[in-house]
């Protein structure tokens, strides 16, 4: 993907965004059926993910380098932005579309390949996102979905080919991801502090016991 010009990457992302918008209700239905959150919440999370894809479409402008002449005596300064290679995203169960869409569109727009490891509790949405990316023209092998639990995570964190890791989830797992990944020479972004889930039940109506 690094050899593909940024403009061509952006064109694929524009098409991907279009397909996401066309299939937004389908993606929301998948999330509701598998995760259990209400349909309006699922639809909103898909919309937020699409907004990040929209941002990634403008990546060619952000990838421009800089050149400063004579920054010091006989010294010129160059700034060149280059892809890392293989990037990994480890995403939580509570936002199976939004959080992956935070990660892989930007990484791919920058010329990287990506391995997405979704939560094993609701993996179907990630598969559908990958199918839509292929339909948009993304070459096979650029976006990969790997299912599994801690064994799969640790395999990615210790894999020499992986250059960078992004994680969203609970604080203890974030600490493990950061410690393990950085110990193996990877750039790691580990976002912890995820909240507990909650079930809202109807309020019971209290009635006085009968005195008869």
Order of alpha helices (4+ residues) and beta strands (2+ residues): alpha-alpha-alpha-alpha-beta-beta-beta-alpha-beta-alpha-beta-alpha-beta-alpha-beta
